[in-house]
Amino acid sequence: MPARRLSVAPMLDWTDRHYRYFARQISRHTWLYTEMVTTGALLYGDVERHLRFDEAEHPVALQLGGSEPAELAQCARLAQQWGYDEVNLNVGCPSERVQKGAFGACLMAEPQLVADCVKAMCDVVDIDVTVKHRIGIDQIEHYDYLAGFVDQVAAAGCSTFIVHARNAILKGLSPKENREIPPLKYDYVYRLKQERPELEILINGGIKTNADIAEHLRHVDGVMVGREAYHNPWLMAEWDAAFYGDDSSAVSRQQVVEAMLPYIRARLAEGHKLRNIARHILGLFQGMPGARQWRRMLSDAKLLDGADEGLLLQALAAMPSRVSDTE
């Protein structure tokens, strides 16, 4: 497995299997994460629907939402059986729906329970068990709280921590506001790595450019990018060469579109709808001439109705030739 120098954050409703396959056509080495899947969804729902993925997606991690050690252990075992490379515990999501399930960011207040959950998972799998969390919760903002949380969970067997460098405010802020209003404290994450060099520390939150990534990598082991990698996926086009030293996988946007065609054909044959795949590709030409036309064609309900993968070729043909052929 490549190092976790670069990864795309788990994002509900966004990082499904279709987006991950698309992202893999742009970057060969970047780690990809599923949307958060609750333990209940796996234990009492359709396991295949939640866990099926394409082999091309490796390295790929399953993010779990839950707070019962025994249930998380069962789900971690499923993650390993289905071939995931990592299982990640969500201790960062602040949404009210997640709080009602007593998991996500509210677990920042219960480090011993998080440690128990991690130990239960580590005891039953050989793949890495990691934790994604915030730097604090509500009015608890001091560095020592973050350090104590990490130390307690590390003692249970976790050696990789993905740190969203903001506090989680559980009451009064929406999930969107929680991504924007609490101040970023990158220095907390840098210090965590400096004082605990034996741990693998990844940083997340407000990272939008490759220059940002390069600067963070001077201080931590890896960078996790969220919404920017979704809305502007071509940001990932430089990652293999710039951050993994591999320039052999460079592709053009047209090659990415062409690589998606057999995948889309196969998914349509299984009963998937083109609109559920195409929506993840809308940002491919972000900032380029013709980008608006590309988005319009792939989001037009009338064009999508009953369409097959040929719609992507039509949209590509409508782009300025210098963009679709060479960029």
C-alpha positions as CSV (number, residue, x, y, z in Angstrom):
1,M,0.0,0.0,0.0
2,P,1.2,3.5,-0.7
3,A,1.7,5.8,2.2
4,R,-1.2,7.9,3.4
5,R,0.4,11.1,2.2
6,L,-2.8,12.1,0.3
7,S,-6.3,11.1,0.9
8,V,-9.9,12.2,0.1
9,A,-12.1,12.6,3.1
10,P,-15.2,10.5,3.7
11,M,-18.2,12.7,2.8
12,L,-21.8,11.7,3.2
13,D,-23.7,11.4,-0.1
14,W,-20.5,12.2,-2.0
15,T,-17.7,9.6,-1.7
16,D,-19.8,6.7,-2.8
17,R,-18.3,3.9,-5.0
18,H,-19.0,5.9,-8.2
19,Y,-17.0,8.9,-7.1
20,R,-14.2,6.8,-5.8
21,Y,-13.8,5.0,-9.1
22,F,-13.8,8.3,-10.9
23,A,-11.2,9.7,-8.4
24,R,-9.0,6.7,-9.0
25,Q,-8.8,7.5,-12.7
26,I,-7.1,10.8,-11.8
27,S,-4.8,9.6,-9.0
28,R,-3.3,6.1,-8.7
29,H,-1.9,6.4,-5.1
30,T,-4.3,8.7,-3.2
31,W,-6.2,6.9,-0.4
32,L,-10.0,6.9,-0.8
33,Y,-12.6,6.7,1.9
34,T,-16.2,5.6,1.8
35,E,-19.1,7.6,3.1
36,M,-19.7,7.0,6.8
37,V,-21.6,3.7,7.2
38,T,-23.3,3.1,10.5
39,T,-22.9,-0.2,12.3
40,G,-26.7,-0.6,12.2
41,A,-26.7,-0.3,8.4
42,L,-24.3,-3.2,8.2
43,L,-25.7,-5.4,10.9
44,Y,-29.3,-5.0,10.0
45,G,-29.3,-3.8,6.4
46,D,-28.0,-4.6,2.9
47,V,-24.3,-5.4,3.4
48,E,-23.5,-5.7,-0.3
49,R,-25.1,-2.3,-1.1
50,H,-22.9,-0.6,1.5
51,L,-19.6,-2.5,1.1
52,R,-19.3,-3.5,-2.6
53,F,-16.6,-1.7,-4.4
54,D,-14.4,-2.0,-7.5
55,E,-10.9,-3.5,-7.2
56,A,-9.5,-0.5,-8.9
57,E,-10.4,1.7,-5.9
58,H,-7.5,0.4,-3.8
59,P,-6.2,1.7,-1.5
60,V,-9.7,2.2,0.0
61,A,-10.9,2.6,3.6
62,L,-14.3,2.0,5.2
63,Q,-15.4,4.6,7.6
64,L,-17.7,3.4,10.4
65,G,-20.1,5.3,12.6
66,G,-20.9,3.7,15.9
67,S,-20.1,3.5,19.6
68,E,-20.7,-0.1,20.7
69,P,-17.4,-2.0,20.8
70,A,-18.9,-5.4,19.9
71,E,-20.9,-4.0,17.0
72,L,-17.9,-2.1,15.6
73,A,-15.8,-5.3,15.9
74,Q,-18.4,-7.2,13.8
75,C,-18.3,-4.4,11.2
76,A,-14.5,-4.2,11.2
77,R,-14.4,-7.9,10.5
78,L,-16.8,-7.4,7.6
79,A,-14.6,-4.6,6.2
80,Q,-11.6,-7.0,6.2
81,Q,-13.7,-9.8,4.6
82,W,-14.8,-7.5,1.8
83,G,-11.2,-6.5,1.1
84,Y,-10.9,-3.0,2.5
85,D,-7.4,-1.8,3.3
86,E,-8.4,0.2,6.5
87,V,-11.3,0.7,8.8
88,N,-11.8,4.2,10.2
89,L,-13.9,5.2,13.2
90,N,-15.8,8.5,12.8
91,V,-15.2,10.7,15.9
92,G,-15.6,14.0,14.1
93,C,-19.1,14.3,12.5
94,P,-21.1,16.9,14.5
95,S,-24.5,16.5,12.9
96,E,-27.6,16.2,15.1
97,R,-28.6,12.9,13.4
98,V,-25.2,11.4,14.3
99,Q,-25.4,12.8,17.8
100,K,-28.7,11.1,18.3
101,G,-27.0,7.8,17.5
102,A,-24.4,8.7,20.2
103,F,-21.4,8.6,17.9
104,G,-19.4,10.9,15.8
105,A,-18.0,14.1,17.4
106,C,-19.8,13.6,20.7
107,L,-17.4,10.7,21.3
108,M,-14.6,13.3,21.8
109,A,-16.1,13.6,25.3
110,E,-15.6,9.9,25.9
111,P,-12.0,8.9,25.1
112,Q,-12.2,5.7,27.1
113,L,-15.2,4.5,25.1
114,V,-13.3,5.4,21.9
115,A,-10.3,3.4,23.2
116,D,-12.6,0.4,23.9
117,C,-14.1,0.6,20.4
118,V,-10.6,0.7,18.8
119,K,-9.4,-2.2,20.9
120,A,-12.4,-4.3,20.0
121,M,-11.8,-3.7,16.3
122,C,-8.0,-4.2,16.5
123,D,-8.6,-7.5,18.3
124,V,-10.4,-9.0,15.3
125,V,-8.7,-7.6,12.2
126,D,-5.3,-7.4,10.7
127,I,-6.0,-4.2,8.6
128,D,-5.3,-0.8,10.1
129,V,-7.8,0.6,12.5
130,T,-7.7,4.5,12.4
131,V,-9.6,7.3,14.0
132,K,-10.8,10.6,12.4
133,H,-11.5,13.2,15.0
134,R,-11.6,16.9,15.9
135,I,-9.1,18.8,18.1
136,G,-11.8,19.4,20.8
137,I,-15.4,19.7,21.6
138,D,-17.6,22.6,22.4
139,Q,-15.7,24.9,24.8
140,I,-12.9,22.4,25.4
141,E,-10.2,24.0,23.2
142,H,-6.9,23.5,24.9
143,Y,-4.2,21.4,23.4
144,D,-3.8,19.1,26.4
145,Y,-7.3,17.7,25.9
146,L,-6.4,16.7,22.3
147,A,-3.1,15.2,23.4
148,G,-4.8,13.2,26.2
149,F,-7.5,11.9,23.9
150,V,-4.9,10.7,21.3
151,D,-2.7,9.1,24.0
152,Q,-5.6,7.2,25.5
153,V,-6.8,5.9,22.1
154,A,-3.2,5.1,21.0
155,A,-2.8,2.9,24.0
156,A,-5.7,0.8,22.8
157,G,-3.9,0.0,19.5
158,C,-4.5,2.9,17.1
159,S,-1.4,4.4,15.5
160,T,-3.0,6.6,12.8
161,F,-5.0,9.7,13.6
162,I,-6.7,11.9,11.1
163,V,-7.2,15.2,12.8
164,H,-9.7,17.8,11.6
165,A,-8.0,20.9,13.0
166,R,-11.2,22.5,14.3
167,N,-13.3,22.1,17.4
168,A,-16.7,20.5,17.0
169,I,-19.6,22.6,18.3
170,L,-22.4,20.2,19.1
171,K,-25.2,22.7,19.8
172,G,-26.0,25.8,17.8
173,L,-24.0,25.2,14.6
174,S,-24.9,23.1,11.5
175,P,-22.5,20.6,10.0
176,K,-21.7,23.2,7.3
177,E,-21.1,25.9,10.0
178,N,-18.9,23.4,11.9
179,R,-16.7,23.2,8.8
180,E,-16.3,27.0,8.6
181,I,-16.8,28.9,11.9
182,P,-14.6,27.1,14.5
183,P,-11.1,28.5,13.9
184,L,-8.5,26.2,12.3
185,K,-5.6,25.4,14.6
186,Y,-3.1,23.6,12.4
187,D,-0.4,24.3,15.0
188,Y,-2.2,21.8,17.4
189,V,-1.8,19.0,14.8
190,Y,1.8,19.9,14.0
191,R,2.6,19.8,17.7
192,L,0.9,16.5,18.1
193,K,3.2,15.0,15.4
194,Q,6.3,16.7,16.8
195,E,5.7,15.3,20.3
196,R,4.5,11.8,19.1
197,P,6.8,11.0,16.2
198,E,5.9,7.3,16.5
199,L,2.3,8.0,15.5
200,E,1.0,8.6,11.9
201,I,-0.7,12.0,12.0
202,L,-2.8,13.2,9.1
203,I,-4.3,16.7,8.9
204,N,-7.7,17.8,7.6
205,G,-9.7,21.0,7.4
206,G,-9.7,24.0,5.0
207,I,-7.1,22.6,2.6
208,K,-7.7,23.8,-0.9
209,T,-4.5,24.0,-2.9
210,N,-1.5,21.9,-3.7
211,A,0.7,24.6,-2.1
212,D,-1.3,24.1,1.1
213,I,-0.7,20.4,0.9
214,A,3.0,20.8,0.4
215,E,3.3,23.1,3.4
216,H,1.4,20.8,5.7
217,L,3.5,17.8,4.6
218,R,6.5,19.6,6.1
219,H,4.9,19.0,9.5
220,V,2.8,15.9,9.4
221,D,2.7,12.5,7.7
222,G,-0.3,13.1,5.5
223,V,-3.0,15.4,4.3
224,M,-6.7,14.6,3.9
225,V,-8.6,16.9,1.4
226,G,-12.4,17.1,1.6
227,R,-14.8,19.2,-0.5
228,E,-12.1,20.7,-2.8
229,A,-11.3,17.3,-4.1
230,Y,-15.0,16.8,-4.9
231,H,-15.8,20.1,-6.5
232,N,-12.5,20.5,-8.2
233,P,-11.3,16.9,-8.8
234,W,-8.5,17.9,-11.2
235,L,-6.7,19.1,-8.2
236,M,-5.7,15.5,-7.7
237,A,-4.1,15.3,-11.2
238,E,-0.7,16.5,-9.8
239,W,-0.7,14.4,-6.6
240,D,1.0,11.3,-7.9
241,A,3.9,13.1,-9.4
242,A,4.2,15.9,-6.8
243,F,3.7,13.9,-3.6
244,Y,4.4,10.2,-4.5
245,G,7.2,10.7,-7.0
246,D,5.3,8.9,-9.8
247,D,4.7,10.8,-13.0
248,S,3.9,7.6,-15.0
249,S,0.2,7.8,-14.3
250,A,-0.5,11.3,-15.7
251,V,-3.7,11.4,-17.7
252,S,-5.8,14.0,-19.6
253,R,-9.3,14.9,-18.8
254,Q,-10.4,13.2,-22.0
255,Q,-8.6,10.0,-20.9
256,V,-10.4,10.1,-17.6
257,V,-13.8,10.4,-19.4
258,E,-12.9,7.5,-21.7
259,A,-11.8,5.4,-18.7
260,M,-15.2,5.9,-17.1
261,L,-17.2,4.5,-20.0
262,P,-16.8,0.8,-19.4
263,Y,-17.4,1.3,-15.7
264,I,-20.6,3.2,-16.5
265,R,-21.7,0.6,-19.0
266,A,-21.3,-2.1,-16.4
267,R,-23.1,-0.2,-13.7
268,L,-26.0,0.6,-16.0
269,A,-26.3,-3.1,-16.8
270,E,-26.7,-3.7,-13.1
271,G,-29.6,-1.2,-12.9
272,H,-27.8,1.9,-11.7
273,K,-28.9,5.2,-13.1
274,L,-26.6,7.4,-15.1
275,R,-27.5,10.5,-13.1
276,N,-26.2,8.9,-9.9
277,I,-22.8,8.5,-11.5
278,A,-22.7,11.6,-13.7
279,R,-23.3,13.9,-10.7
280,H,-19.8,13.1,-9.4
281,I,-18.1,14.1,-12.6
282,L,-19.6,17.6,-13.0
283,G,-16.5,19.3,-11.7
284,L,-14.0,17.6,-14.0
285,F,-13.6,20.7,-16.2
286,Q,-13.8,23.2,-13.3
287,G,-12.3,26.6,-14.3
288,M,-11.9,25.5,-18.0
289,P,-13.6,26.9,-21.1
290,G,-16.8,25.0,-21.7
291,A,-17.1,23.8,-18.1
292,R,-20.6,25.2,-17.8
293,Q,-21.8,23.3,-20.9
294,W,-20.3,20.1,-19.5
295,R,-22.1,20.6,-16.2
296,R,-25.4,21.5,-17.9
297,M,-25.4,18.4,-20.2
298,L,-24.6,16.0,-17.4
299,S,-27.2,17.4,-15.0
300,D,-30.0,17.9,-17.5
301,A,-32.9,15.6,-16.4
302,K,-34.2,15.3,-19.9
303,L,-30.8,14.3,-21.3
304,L,-30.1,11.9,-18.5
305,D,-33.5,10.2,-18.7
306,G,-32.8,6.8,-20.3
307,A,-29.3,7.9,-21.5
308,D,-26.2,5.6,-21.5
309,E,-22.5,6.3,-21.3
310,G,-22.7,7.9,-24.7
311,L,-24.0,11.1,-23.1
312,L,-20.5,11.7,-21.7
313,L,-19.0,11.5,-25.2
314,Q,-21.6,14.0,-26.4
315,A,-20.7,16.4,-23.6
316,L,-17.0,15.9,-24.3
317,A,-17.6,16.6,-28.0
318,A,-19.3,19.9,-27.0
319,M,-16.2,21.1,-25.3
320,P,-13.7,23.3,-27.0
321,S,-11.4,20.9,-28.8
322,R,-8.2,22.2,-27.2
323,V,-9.7,21.4,-23.8
324,S,-11.1,18.0,-24.4
325,D,-8.2,16.8,-26.5
326,T,-5.1,18.0,-24.6
327,E,-5.9,19.1,-21.1
